[in-house]
Amino acid sequence: MAHYDVTAGTDTVSQAQFTEIYNSINKVFGDLYPGAVSTSLGANCVNYKFGWGNRNSKQHSEKITHLDWNQLIARLNIILEHTGYTLTAGGNSVTLVTRGETIKATHYNAIADGINELLTKTVTINAGKVYTRNYYNYVSASQAELLNFTTITREDAWTNAIVSEIKLSFSDFDDVRYWHNSGADVRITPTTAGSTTTAGTTWAGIVSKIGTYYWTIDGGNYTGTGGTLYGLNFCNLTTDYKLSFVSGASSGYSGYGGYSGYSGYSGYSGYSGYSGYSGYSGYSGYSGYSSTGGYSSSGYSGYSGYSSDRVKIYVKLIDNELYFKVQYISSMGAPIDGTQSIQWQCRAGADIASRGIKHHTTKPSYSIINTMTSSDDS
């Protein structure tokens, strides 16, 4: 969007100029691509990554009034509050227009510059592995709420493999998009306690290196060390499980020594909406990712070269349902004692309201599919 020099001609805002900022704000706050379907996610990723699903603004009459202007400003200010973005001109909000005030190019520039910055600027994420994310897919820590789903626990010793699986359900696929788009994430934290045997303490060491695994619009991330992240993100999810993360090795590991990284790892996001609009923006992709744990772009559904003692995390999407599977695998040939626990959480933006306009991120419901105690666990 152009920034208009008010000294170089007319100071009047045209309908075309208003429509430009109108569409840009609705593209983030509302949705320009409602009715999306999961089967076209990969093909339409550039569009589907825009939109938080709130109510779009509208023009109330042929003549642009202060009401039309303030509807856009209120939405822009909510976006600024949600993301925590500070404008280049200073501050975190744009001043409303008063009734009877002439709409000038300076008013247009304030909105155009603000939304353009939100569409083009990125933020560096330092939780876990460092990466960048577009601001329109980001939620400020001060606006985020952490929701505890559940903790799955197994106290019995196991020898070969145990599996934990959860399903997150949204009202429709658009809500899945909105949730991701607005910076939400899923958090998976495995822990082990009370191990006394050699196998148990070895396994506890593997688990302790993971920390917390995050799933965002840009894919997986984790706070620990020694693991490998695969190039799986929201836009290339399918109805089949794909591998997102493999933990680091136990002692005696002779596989990969860790990747130096790909040139990029984008950031968080994802969101549901208030009145059912959405759309994703262009994916910034991966940008500058070098980690102690490593990053791999291939092998979504498996891995090679690793020892058999591993934690693996898989993700899939079926229409309006997002699935996660955590698999523990051991080849030590001895019972692994101790209490195995996996905490499931999500983090999303809090509600924000201004001048009768509301931003809301709908949190998913959850159901446990596998509890580490079913027939496939041993």
BALOBA-1460 file (C-alpha; in Angstrom, 3 decimals):
// residues 378
<rec num="1" residu="m" x="0.000" y="0.000" z="0.000"/>
<rec num="2" residu="a" x="1.251" y="3.407" z="-0.950"/>
<rec num="3" residu="h" x="2.090" y="6.108" z="1.552"/>
<rec num="4" residu="y" x="0.683" y="9.354" z="0.173"/>
<rec num="5" residu="d" x="2.547" y="12.636" z="0.392"/>
<rec num="6" residu="v" x="-0.147" y="15.115" z="1.339"/>
<rec num="7" residu="t" x="1.929" y="18.001" z="-0.017"/>
<rec num="8" residu="a" x="2.017" y="16.546" z="-3.540"/>
<rec num="9" residu="g" x="-1.568" y="16.978" z="-4.641"/>
<rec num="10" residu="t" x="-5.046" y="16.307" z="-3.360"/>
<rec num="11" residu="d" x="-5.612" y="15.540" z="0.300"/>
<rec num="12" residu="t" x="-8.802" y="13.630" z="-0.441"/>
<rec num="13" residu="v" x="-9.014" y="9.886" z="0.218"/>
<rec num="14" residu="s" x="-10.474" y="7.994" z="-2.731"/>
<rec num="15" residu="q" x="-12.775" y="4.980" z="-2.683"/>
<rec num="16" residu="a" x="-9.955" y="2.889" z="-4.176"/>
<rec num="17" residu="q" x="-7.615" y="3.848" z="-1.368"/>
<rec num="18" residu="f" x="-10.228" y="3.055" z="1.265"/>
<rec num="19" residu="t" x="-10.944" y="-0.332" z="-0.345"/>
<rec num="20" residu="e" x="-7.243" y="-1.175" z="-0.283"/>
<rec num="21" residu="i" x="-6.870" y="-0.771" z="3.486"/>
<rec num="22" residu="y" x="-10.353" y="-2.218" z="4.032"/>
<rec num="23" residu="n" x="-9.334" y="-5.484" z="2.335"/>
<rec num="24" residu="s" x="-5.936" y="-5.601" z="4.022"/>
<rec num="25" residu="i" x="-7.347" y="-5.296" z="7.549"/>
<rec num="26" residu="n" x="-10.154" y="-7.777" z="6.878"/>
<rec num="27" residu="k" x="-7.578" y="-10.156" z="5.426"/>
<rec num="28" residu="v" x="-5.917" y="-10.445" z="8.849"/>
<rec num="29" residu="f" x="-8.687" y="-9.717" z="11.341"/>
<rec num="30" residu="g" x="-11.535" y="-11.440" z="9.499"/>
<rec num="31" residu="d" x="-11.271" y="-13.690" z="6.467"/>
<rec num="32" residu="l" x="-11.215" y="-13.153" z="2.732"/>
<rec num="33" residu="y" x="-11.284" y="-16.892" z="2.011"/>
<rec num="34" residu="p" x="-14.128" y="-18.445" z="4.051"/>
<rec num="35" residu="g" x="-15.372" y="-21.939" z="3.315"/>
<rec num="36" residu="a" x="-11.894" y="-23.443" z="2.984"/>
<rec num="37" residu="v" x="-11.522" y="-27.222" z="2.795"/>
<rec num="38" residu="s" x="-8.668" y="-29.235" z="4.275"/>
<rec num="39" residu="t" x="-8.031" y="-31.191" z="1.073"/>
<rec num="40" residu="s" x="-6.920" y="-27.972" z="-0.673"/>
<rec num="41" residu="l" x="-4.671" y="-26.796" z="2.164"/>
<rec num="42" residu="g" x="-1.392" y="-27.426" z="0.356"/>
<rec num="43" residu="a" x="-2.527" y="-25.889" z="-2.925"/>
<rec num="44" residu="n" x="-4.018" y="-22.794" z="-1.267"/>
<rec num="45" residu="c" x="-1.543" y="-22.268" z="1.555"/>
<rec num="46" residu="v" x="-0.642" y="-18.752" z="0.408"/>
<rec num="47" residu="n" x="-4.231" y="-17.626" z="1.026"/>
<rec num="48" residu="y" x="-5.242" y="-19.954" z="3.840"/>
<rec num="49" residu="k" x="-2.541" y="-18.635" z="6.179"/>
<rec num="50" residu="f" x="-4.313" y="-15.291" z="6.435"/>
<rec num="51" residu="g" x="-7.267" y="-14.569" z="8.681"/>
<rec num="52" residu="w" x="-8.263" y="-14.864" z="12.331"/>
<rec num="53" residu="g" x="-11.926" y="-15.497" z="11.597"/>
<rec num="54" residu="n" x="-13.462" y="-12.462" z="13.295"/>
<rec num="55" residu="r" x="-16.227" y="-10.333" z="11.827"/>
<rec num="56" residu="n" x="-15.134" y="-8.403" z="8.748"/>
<rec num="57" residu="s" x="-15.577" y="-4.673" z="8.630"/>
<rec num="58" residu="k" x="-18.046" y="-3.251" z="6.131"/>
<rec num="59" residu="q" x="-18.703" y="0.056" z="4.451"/>
<rec num="60" residu="h" x="-21.980" y="1.429" z="5.774"/>
<rec num="61" residu="s" x="-22.777" y="3.889" z="2.975"/>
<rec num="62" residu="e" x="-21.515" y="5.088" z="-0.389"/>
<rec num="63" residu="k" x="-19.936" y="8.070" z="1.286"/>
<rec num="64" residu="i" x="-17.071" y="7.087" z="3.577"/>
<rec num="65" residu="t" x="-17.780" y="8.391" z="7.070"/>
<rec num="66" residu="h" x="-16.022" y="8.447" z="10.433"/>
<rec num="67" residu="l" x="-17.966" y="5.263" z="11.295"/>
<rec num="68" residu="d" x="-16.405" y="3.357" z="8.395"/>
<rec num="69" residu="w" x="-12.998" y="4.728" z="9.270"/>
<rec num="70" residu="n" x="-13.226" y="3.872" z="12.961"/>
<rec num="71" residu="q" x="-14.414" y="0.340" z="12.192"/>
<rec num="72" residu="l" x="-11.079" y="-0.210" z="10.452"/>
<rec num="73" residu="i" x="-9.047" y="1.594" z="13.119"/>
<rec num="74" residu="a" x="-10.646" y="-0.444" z="15.920"/>
<rec num="75" residu="r" x="-9.779" y="-3.679" z="14.128"/>
<rec num="76" residu="l" x="-6.230" y="-2.496" z="13.432"/>
<rec num="77" residu="n" x="-5.779" y="-1.561" z="17.094"/>
<rec num="78" residu="i" x="-6.982" y="-5.009" z="18.197"/>
<rec num="79" residu="i" x="-4.475" y="-6.602" z="15.800"/>
<rec num="80" residu="l" x="-1.736" y="-4.411" z="17.288"/>
<rec num="81" residu="e" x="-2.757" y="-5.385" z="20.823"/>
<rec num="82" residu="h" x="-2.936" y="-9.103" z="19.998"/>
<rec num="83" residu="t" x="0.506" y="-9.139" z="18.355"/>
<rec num="84" residu="g" x="2.158" y="-6.606" z="20.662"/>
<rec num="85" residu="y" x="3.572" y="-4.819" z="17.628"/>
<rec num="86" residu="t" x="4.980" y="-1.286" z="18.044"/>
<rec num="87" residu="l" x="4.446" y="0.937" z="15.023"/>
<rec num="88" residu="t" x="7.415" y="2.522" z="13.286"/>
<rec num="89" residu="a" x="5.777" y="5.890" z="13.935"/>
<rec num="90" residu="g" x="5.601" y="4.962" z="17.627"/>
<rec num="91" residu="g" x="2.916" y="3.544" z="19.867"/>
<rec num="92" residu="n" x="0.638" y="0.540" z="19.663"/>
<rec num="93" residu="s" x="-2.540" y="2.151" z="18.365"/>
<rec num="94" residu="v" x="-3.947" y="4.517" z="15.769"/>
<rec num="95" residu="t" x="-6.099" y="7.502" z="16.818"/>
<rec num="96" residu="l" x="-9.802" y="7.302" z="16.026"/>
<rec num="97" residu="v" x="-11.499" y="9.869" z="13.779"/>
<rec num="98" residu="t" x="-14.072" y="12.180" z="15.355"/>
<rec num="99" residu="r" x="-17.533" y="12.714" z="13.918"/>
<rec num="100" residu="g" x="-17.590" y="15.519" z="11.347"/>
<rec num="101" residu="e" x="-13.827" y="15.426" z="10.874"/>
<rec num="102" residu="t" x="-12.617" y="15.530" z="7.268"/>
<rec num="103" residu="i" x="-10.893" y="12.286" z="6.273"/>
<rec num="104" residu="k" x="-7.462" y="13.221" z="4.937"/>
<rec num="105" residu="a" x="-4.447" y="11.449" z="3.520"/>
<rec num="106" residu="t" x="-2.791" y="11.589" z="6.939"/>
<rec num="107" residu="h" x="-5.622" y="9.417" z="8.309"/>
<rec num="108" residu="y" x="-5.206" y="7.015" z="5.429"/>
<rec num="109" residu="n" x="-1.433" y="6.834" z="5.938"/>
<rec num="110" residu="a" x="-1.801" y="5.986" z="9.624"/>
<rec num="111" residu="i" x="-3.925" y="2.918" z="8.807"/>
<rec num="112" residu="a" x="-2.086" y="1.930" z="5.617"/>
<rec num="113" residu="d" x="1.347" y="2.123" z="7.232"/>
<rec num="114" residu="g" x="0.159" y="0.182" z="10.285"/>
<rec num="115" residu="i" x="-1.415" y="-2.757" z="8.477"/>
<rec num="116" residu="n" x="1.392" y="-2.838" z="5.908"/>
<rec num="117" residu="e" x="3.946" y="-3.213" z="8.701"/>
<rec num="118" residu="l" x="1.945" y="-6.068" z="10.220"/>
<rec num="119" residu="l" x="1.808" y="-7.792" z="6.832"/>
<rec num="120" residu="t" x="5.527" y="-7.458" z="6.104"/>
<rec num="121" residu="k" x="7.409" y="-7.413" z="9.425"/>
<rec num="122" residu="t" x="8.570" y="-10.529" z="11.267"/>
<rec num="123" residu="v" x="9.317" y="-11.290" z="14.902"/>
<rec num="124" residu="t" x="12.104" y="-13.471" z="16.278"/>
<rec num="125" residu="i" x="10.953" y="-16.298" z="18.525"/>
<rec num="126" residu="n" x="13.430" y="-17.359" z="21.202"/>
<rec num="127" residu="a" x="11.432" y="-20.071" z="22.982"/>
<rec num="128" residu="g" x="13.107" y="-23.315" z="22.031"/>
<rec num="129" residu="k" x="14.904" y="-23.065" z="18.687"/>
<rec num="130" residu="v" x="15.265" y="-19.518" z="17.338"/>
<rec num="131" residu="y" x="13.194" y="-18.673" z="14.258"/>
<rec num="132" residu="t" x="11.186" y="-15.841" z="12.737"/>
<rec num="133" residu="r" x="7.460" y="-15.488" z="12.141"/>
<rec num="134" residu="n" x="5.181" y="-13.014" z="10.393"/>
<rec num="135" residu="y" x="3.406" y="-10.719" z="12.824"/>
<rec num="136" residu="y" x="-0.014" y="-11.572" z="11.393"/>
<rec num="137" residu="n" x="0.590" y="-15.157" z="12.603"/>
<rec num="138" residu="y" x="1.844" y="-14.148" z="16.057"/>
<rec num="139" residu="v" x="0.374" y="-13.634" z="19.506"/>
<rec num="140" residu="s" x="2.145" y="-11.574" z="22.135"/>
<rec num="141" residu="a" x="3.008" y="-13.391" z="25.359"/>
<rec num="142" residu="s" x="1.082" y="-10.726" z="27.263"/>
<rec num="143" residu="q" x="-2.099" y="-11.615" z="25.342"/>
<rec num="144" residu="a" x="-1.711" y="-15.404" z="25.402"/>
<rec num="145" residu="e" x="-3.622" y="-17.834" z="27.606"/>
<rec num="146" residu="l" x="-2.353" y="-21.327" z="28.448"/>
<rec num="147" residu="l" x="-5.021" y="-24.030" z="28.625"/>
<rec num="148" residu="n" x="-4.370" y="-27.425" z="30.205"/>
<rec num="149" residu="f" x="-6.049" y="-30.275" z="28.356"/>
<rec num="150" residu="t" x="-4.954" y="-33.304" z="30.361"/>
<rec num="151" residu="t" x="-2.017" y="-35.376" z="31.561"/>
<rec num="152" residu="i" x="-1.778" y="-39.014" z="30.478"/>
<rec num="153" residu="t" x="0.073" y="-41.266" z="32.927"/>
<rec num="154" residu="r" x="1.364" y="-44.841" z="32.949"/>
<rec num="155" residu="e" x="2.810" y="-46.343" z="36.134"/>
<rec num="156" residu="d" x="3.394" y="-49.926" z="34.934"/>
<rec num="157" residu="a" x="6.803" y="-50.885" z="33.587"/>
<rec num="158" residu="w" x="7.073" y="-51.392" z="29.808"/>
<rec num="159" residu="t" x="9.646" y="-52.979" z="27.517"/>
<rec num="160" residu="n" x="9.048" y="-52.398" z="23.790"/>
<rec num="161" residu="a" x="6.728" y="-49.483" z="22.979"/>
<rec num="162" residu="i" x="3.962" y="-47.314" z="24.414"/>
<rec num="163" residu="v" x="1.786" y="-44.783" z="22.586"/>
<rec num="164" residu="s" x="-0.164" y="-41.681" z="23.602"/>
<rec num="165" residu="e" x="-2.570" y="-40.061" z="21.145"/>
<rec num="166" residu="i" x="-4.929" y="-37.078" z="21.297"/>
<rec num="167" residu="k" x="-7.505" y="-35.594" z="18.913"/>
<rec num="168" residu="l" x="-8.291" y="-31.865" z="18.885"/>
<rec num="169" residu="s" x="-11.692" y="-31.071" z="17.367"/>
<rec num="170" residu="f" x="-12.771" y="-27.745" z="15.843"/>
<rec num="171" residu="s" x="-16.189" y="-26.734" z="14.486"/>
<rec num="172" residu="d" x="-14.916" y="-26.780" z="10.891"/>
<rec num="173" residu="f" x="-11.693" y="-26.519" z="8.912"/>
<rec num="174" residu="d" x="-11.872" y="-22.719" z="8.837"/>
<rec num="175" residu="d" x="-11.656" y="-22.786" z="12.632"/>
<rec num="176" residu="v" x="-8.546" y="-24.944" z="12.362"/>
<rec num="177" residu="r" x="-7.031" y="-22.266" z="10.126"/>
<rec num="178" residu="y" x="-8.034" y="-19.384" z="12.372"/>
<rec num="179" residu="w" x="-6.513" y="-21.087" z="15.392"/>
<rec num="180" residu="h" x="-3.187" y="-21.649" z="13.646"/>
<rec num="181" residu="n" x="-3.200" y="-18.241" z="11.922"/>
<rec num="182" residu="s" x="-3.528" y="-16.232" z="15.101"/>
<rec num="183" residu="g" x="-0.462" y="-17.734" z="16.763"/>
<rec num="184" residu="a" x="-1.864" y="-20.600" z="18.823"/>
<rec num="185" residu="d" x="0.197" y="-23.668" z="19.617"/>
<rec num="186" residu="v" x="-0.097" y="-27.180" z="21.059"/>
<rec num="187" residu="r" x="2.365" y="-28.106" z="23.806"/>
<rec num="188" residu="i" x="3.432" y="-31.640" z="24.661"/>
<rec num="189" residu="t" x="5.631" y="-32.188" z="27.721"/>
<rec num="190" residu="p" x="6.788" y="-35.739" z="28.536"/>
<rec num="191" residu="t" x="8.294" y="-36.517" z="31.944"/>
<rec num="192" residu="t" x="9.499" y="-39.583" z="33.837"/>
<rec num="193" residu="a" x="9.677" y="-40.008" z="37.616"/>
<rec num="194" residu="g" x="10.681" y="-42.719" z="40.064"/>
<rec num="195" residu="s" x="12.936" y="-44.799" z="37.808"/>
<rec num="196" residu="t" x="15.363" y="-47.098" z="39.659"/>
<rec num="197" residu="t" x="16.525" y="-49.673" z="37.117"/>
<rec num="198" residu="t" x="19.299" y="-49.132" z="34.572"/>
<rec num="199" residu="a" x="16.791" y="-49.209" z="31.707"/>
<rec num="200" residu="g" x="14.476" y="-46.841" z="33.577"/>
<rec num="201" residu="t" x="17.135" y="-44.251" z="34.320"/>
<rec num="202" residu="t" x="18.487" y="-44.462" z="30.754"/>
<rec num="203" residu="w" x="15.013" y="-43.779" z="29.414"/>
<rec num="204" residu="a" x="14.506" y="-40.928" z="31.887"/>
<rec num="205" residu="g" x="17.627" y="-39.314" z="30.423"/>
<rec num="206" residu="i" x="16.187" y="-39.489" z="26.913"/>
<rec num="207" residu="v" x="12.886" y="-37.921" z="27.999"/>
<rec num="208" residu="s" x="14.500" y="-35.156" z="30.068"/>
<rec num="209" residu="k" x="16.379" y="-33.867" z="26.999"/>
<rec num="210" residu="i" x="13.127" y="-33.102" z="25.138"/>
<rec num="211" residu="g" x="11.725" y="-30.363" z="27.353"/>
<rec num="212" residu="t" x="8.455" y="-29.197" z="25.764"/>
<rec num="213" residu="y" x="7.496" y="-29.858" z="22.156"/>
<rec num="214" residu="y" x="5.482" y="-27.129" z="20.386"/>
<rec num="215" residu="w" x="3.258" y="-27.408" z="17.333"/>
<rec num="216" residu="t" x="2.527" y="-24.142" z="15.489"/>
<rec num="217" residu="i" x="1.551" y="-22.979" z="12.020"/>
<rec num="218" residu="d" x="5.217" y="-23.310" z="11.097"/>
<rec num="219" residu="g" x="5.562" y="-26.853" z="12.389"/>
<rec num="220" residu="g" x="7.331" y="-28.386" z="15.368"/>
<rec num="221" residu="n" x="9.746" y="-26.828" z="17.819"/>
<rec num="222" residu="y" x="11.088" y="-27.901" z="21.194"/>
<rec num="223" residu="t" x="12.911" y="-26.436" z="24.178"/>
<rec num="224" residu="g" x="15.390" y="-29.260" z="24.779"/>
<rec num="225" residu="t" x="18.506" y="-30.531" z="23.042"/>
<rec num="226" residu="g" x="19.717" y="-33.358" z="20.858"/>
<rec num="227" residu="g" x="16.533" y="-34.029" z="18.907"/>
<rec num="228" residu="t" x="15.681" y="-33.661" z="15.221"/>
<rec num="229" residu="l" x="12.811" y="-31.586" z="13.823"/>
<rec num="230" residu="y" x="11.378" y="-32.577" z="10.467"/>
<rec num="231" residu="g" x="10.145" y="-30.168" z="7.772"/>
<rec num="232" residu="l" x="6.482" y="-30.686" z="8.552"/>
<rec num="233" residu="n" x="4.285" y="-27.603" z="8.908"/>
<rec num="234" residu="f" x="0.561" y="-26.866" z="8.932"/>
<rec num="235" residu="c" x="0.301" y="-26.460" z="5.177"/>
<rec num="236" residu="n" x="1.679" y="-29.904" z="4.344"/>
<rec num="237" residu="l" x="-0.349" y="-31.910" z="6.843"/>
<rec num="238" residu="t" x="-2.313" y="-34.815" z="5.370"/>
<rec num="239" residu="t" x="-4.764" y="-37.418" z="6.621"/>
<rec num="240" residu="d" x="-1.834" y="-39.761" z="7.331"/>
<rec num="241" residu="y" x="0.498" y="-39.320" z="10.274"/>
<rec num="242" residu="k" x="3.794" y="-37.642" z="9.378"/>
<rec num="243" residu="l" x="6.863" y="-37.455" z="11.554"/>
<rec num="244" residu="s" x="7.531" y="-34.076" z="13.162"/>
<rec num="245" residu="f" x="10.129" y="-34.793" z="15.843"/>
<rec num="246" residu="v" x="12.555" y="-37.495" z="17.020"/>
<rec num="247" residu="s" x="14.252" y="-37.202" z="20.408"/>
<rec num="248" residu="g" x="17.952" y="-37.341" z="21.056"/>
<rec num="249" residu="a" x="19.826" y="-40.577" z="21.642"/>
<rec num="250" residu="s" x="20.595" y="-42.568" z="24.737"/>
<rec num="251" residu="s" x="24.185" y="-43.430" z="25.584"/>
<rec num="252" residu="g" x="25.706" y="-45.607" z="22.918"/>
<rec num="253" residu="y" x="23.940" y="-43.776" z="20.116"/>
<rec num="254" residu="s" x="25.871" y="-43.945" z="16.881"/>
<rec num="255" residu="g" x="23.460" y="-42.392" z="14.413"/>
<rec num="256" residu="y" x="23.335" y="-38.857" z="13.130"/>
<rec num="257" residu="g" x="25.284" y="-36.234" z="14.991"/>
<rec num="258" residu="g" x="22.745" y="-33.487" z="14.463"/>
<rec num="259" residu="y" x="21.985" y="-31.284" z="11.487"/>
<rec num="260" residu="s" x="23.346" y="-27.790" z="11.237"/>
<rec num="261" residu="g" x="19.953" y="-26.672" z="10.079"/>
<rec num="262" residu="y" x="18.036" y="-25.516" z="7.079"/>
<rec num="263" residu="s" x="17.888" y="-21.910" z="6.064"/>
<rec num="264" residu="g" x="14.821" y="-21.068" z="7.909"/>
<rec num="265" residu="y" x="12.272" y="-21.915" z="10.400"/>
<rec num="266" residu="s" x="9.241" y="-19.682" z="10.531"/>
<rec num="267" residu="g" x="7.206" y="-19.230" z="13.634"/>
<rec num="268" residu="y" x="4.077" y="-19.736" z="15.597"/>
<rec num="269" residu="s" x="0.470" y="-19.213" z="14.907"/>
<rec num="270" residu="g" x="-2.884" y="-20.423" z="14.165"/>
<rec num="271" residu="y" x="-6.296" y="-19.358" z="15.134"/>
<rec num="272" residu="s" x="-9.951" y="-19.792" z="15.275"/>
<rec num="273" residu="g" x="-12.407" y="-17.015" z="14.943"/>
<rec num="274" residu="y" x="-15.303" y="-15.009" z="16.244"/>
<rec num="275" residu="s" x="-17.774" y="-14.928" z="13.407"/>
<rec num="276" residu="g" x="-16.385" y="-17.345" z="10.946"/>
<rec num="277" residu="y" x="-14.037" y="-15.657" z="8.533"/>
<rec num="278" residu="s" x="-10.479" y="-16.559" z="7.643"/>
<rec num="279" residu="g" x="-7.598" y="-16.897" z="5.289"/>
<rec num="280" residu="y" x="-3.912" y="-17.460" z="5.568"/>
<rec num="281" residu="s" x="-1.243" y="-15.233" z="4.261"/>
<rec num="282" residu="g" x="1.773" y="-16.136" z="2.325"/>
<rec num="283" residu="y" x="4.042" y="-18.408" z="4.197"/>
<rec num="284" residu="s" x="7.360" y="-16.854" z="5.028"/>
<rec num="285" residu="g" x="8.809" y="-20.314" z="5.116"/>
<rec num="286" residu="y" x="11.887" y="-21.173" z="7.071"/>
<rec num="287" residu="s" x="14.411" y="-18.536" z="7.823"/>
<rec num="288" residu="g" x="17.660" y="-19.117" z="9.528"/>
<rec num="289" residu="y" x="17.408" y="-22.203" z="11.628"/>
<rec num="290" residu="s" x="20.520" y="-23.724" z="13.113"/>
<rec num="291" residu="s" x="20.053" y="-25.801" z="16.212"/>
<rec num="292" residu="t" x="21.869" y="-28.010" z="18.616"/>
<rec num="293" residu="g" x="19.240" y="-30.634" z="17.974"/>
<rec num="294" residu="g" x="19.166" y="-30.500" z="14.193"/>
<rec num="295" residu="y" x="16.579" y="-30.066" z="11.513"/>
<rec num="296" residu="s" x="15.661" y="-32.367" z="8.663"/>
<rec num="297" residu="s" x="13.525" y="-31.634" z="5.633"/>
<rec num="298" residu="s" x="12.862" y="-35.194" z="4.593"/>
<rec num="299" residu="g" x="11.484" y="-38.404" z="6.003"/>
<rec num="300" residu="y" x="8.108" y="-37.259" z="7.277"/>
<rec num="301" residu="s" x="6.882" y="-40.754" z="8.003"/>
<rec num="302" residu="g" x="10.022" y="-42.320" z="9.421"/>
<rec num="303" residu="y" x="13.722" y="-42.026" z="10.014"/>
<rec num="304" residu="s" x="16.906" y="-43.983" z="9.482"/>
<rec num="305" residu="g" x="20.260" y="-44.147" z="11.189"/>
<rec num="306" residu="y" x="18.987" y="-43.768" z="14.728"/>
<rec num="307" residu="s" x="19.292" y="-46.136" z="17.632"/>
<rec num="308" residu="s" x="15.978" y="-47.694" z="18.603"/>
<rec num="309" residu="d" x="15.550" y="-45.898" z="21.925"/>
<rec num="310" residu="r" x="13.536" y="-42.847" z="20.921"/>
<rec num="311" residu="v" x="10.517" y="-40.606" z="21.457"/>
<rec num="312" residu="k" x="8.766" y="-39.800" z="18.171"/>
<rec num="313" residu="i" x="5.952" y="-37.280" z="17.629"/>
<rec num="314" residu="y" x="3.603" y="-37.470" z="14.627"/>
<rec num="315" residu="v" x="0.879" y="-35.078" z="13.401"/>
<rec num="316" residu="k" x="-2.046" y="-35.413" z="10.968"/>
<rec num="317" residu="l" x="-5.150" y="-33.455" z="9.957"/>
<rec num="318" residu="i" x="-8.509" y="-34.916" z="8.962"/>
<rec num="319" residu="d" x="-10.962" y="-32.143" z="8.019"/>
<rec num="320" residu="n" x="-11.689" y="-30.296" z="11.291"/>
<rec num="321" residu="e" x="-9.681" y="-32.646" z="13.533"/>
<rec num="322" residu="l" x="-6.003" y="-32.306" z="14.409"/>
<rec num="323" residu="y" x="-4.238" y="-35.430" z="15.727"/>
<rec num="324" residu="f" x="-0.997" y="-35.916" z="17.647"/>
<rec num="325" residu="k" x="0.714" y="-39.209" z="18.449"/>
<rec num="326" residu="v" x="3.637" y="-39.645" z="20.843"/>
<rec num="327" residu="q" x="5.443" y="-42.971" z="20.521"/>
<rec num="328" residu="y" x="8.004" y="-44.310" z="22.986"/>
<rec num="329" residu="i" x="10.251" y="-47.026" z="21.490"/>
<rec num="330" residu="s" x="12.914" y="-49.065" z="23.296"/>
<rec num="331" residu="s" x="15.274" y="-51.836" z="22.205"/>
<rec num="332" residu="m" x="17.021" y="-52.206" z="25.562"/>
<rec num="333" residu="g" x="15.260" y="-55.518" z="26.132"/>
<rec num="334" residu="a" x="14.619" y="-54.811" z="29.810"/>
<rec num="335" residu="p" x="11.586" y="-53.414" z="31.647"/>
<rec num="336" residu="i" x="11.575" y="-49.626" z="31.932"/>
<rec num="337" residu="d" x="10.206" y="-48.677" z="35.335"/>
<rec num="338" residu="g" x="8.998" y="-45.349" z="36.682"/>
<rec num="339" residu="t" x="5.920" y="-43.227" z="36.031"/>
<rec num="340" residu="q" x="5.609" y="-42.017" z="32.451"/>
<rec num="341" residu="s" x="3.556" y="-38.812" z="32.076"/>
<rec num="342" residu="i" x="2.666" y="-36.679" z="29.064"/>
<rec num="343" residu="q" x="1.095" y="-33.267" z="29.636"/>
<rec num="344" residu="w" x="-1.083" y="-31.856" z="26.820"/>
<rec num="345" residu="q" x="-1.701" y="-28.094" z="26.641"/>
<rec num="346" residu="c" x="-2.555" y="-25.359" z="24.158"/>
<rec num="347" residu="r" x="-1.752" y="-21.657" z="24.117"/>
<rec num="348" residu="a" x="-3.867" y="-19.078" z="22.290"/>
<rec num="349" residu="g" x="-4.729" y="-15.399" z="22.370"/>
<rec num="350" residu="a" x="-7.151" y="-13.957" z="24.903"/>
<rec num="351" residu="d" x="-10.359" y="-12.225" z="23.832"/>
<rec num="352" residu="i" x="-10.044" y="-8.532" z="22.996"/>
<rec num="353" residu="a" x="-12.978" y="-6.152" z="22.496"/>
<rec num="354" residu="s" x="-13.101" y="-2.522" z="21.375"/>
<rec num="355" residu="r" x="-16.004" y="-0.311" z="20.258"/>
<rec num="356" residu="g" x="-18.329" y="-3.306" z="19.936"/>
<rec num="357" residu="i" x="-15.807" y="-5.298" z="17.892"/>
<rec num="358" residu="k" x="-14.496" y="-8.544" z="19.327"/>
<rec num="359" residu="h" x="-11.508" y="-10.742" z="18.603"/>
<rec num="360" residu="h" x="-11.992" y="-14.312" z="19.804"/>
<rec num="361" residu="t" x="-9.884" y="-17.447" z="19.346"/>
<rec num="362" residu="t" x="-11.990" y="-20.582" z="19.655"/>
<rec num="363" residu="k" x="-10.124" y="-23.283" z="21.555"/>
<rec num="364" residu="p" x="-10.572" y="-26.890" z="20.392"/>
<rec num="365" residu="s" x="-12.106" y="-29.669" z="22.423"/>
<rec num="366" residu="y" x="-9.972" y="-32.747" z="22.986"/>
<rec num="367" residu="s" x="-10.384" y="-36.498" z="23.301"/>
<rec num="368" residu="i" x="-7.788" y="-39.111" z="24.232"/>
<rec num="369" residu="i" x="-7.461" y="-41.910" z="21.686"/>
<rec num="370" residu="n" x="-4.583" y="-43.806" z="23.259"/>
<rec num="371" residu="t" x="-3.560" y="-43.703" z="26.920"/>
<rec num="372" residu="m" x="-0.248" y="-45.650" z="26.908"/>
<rec num="373" residu="t" x="-2.147" y="-48.637" z="28.313"/>
<rec num="374" residu="s" x="-3.924" y="-50.106" z="25.262"/>
<rec num="375" residu="s" x="-3.282" y="-53.305" z="23.290"/>
<rec num="376" residu="d" x="-0.451" y="-51.770" z="21.230"/>
<rec num="377" residu="d" x="1.557" y="-50.958" z="24.389"/>
<rec num="378" residu="s" x="3.975" y="-53.451" z="25.870"/>
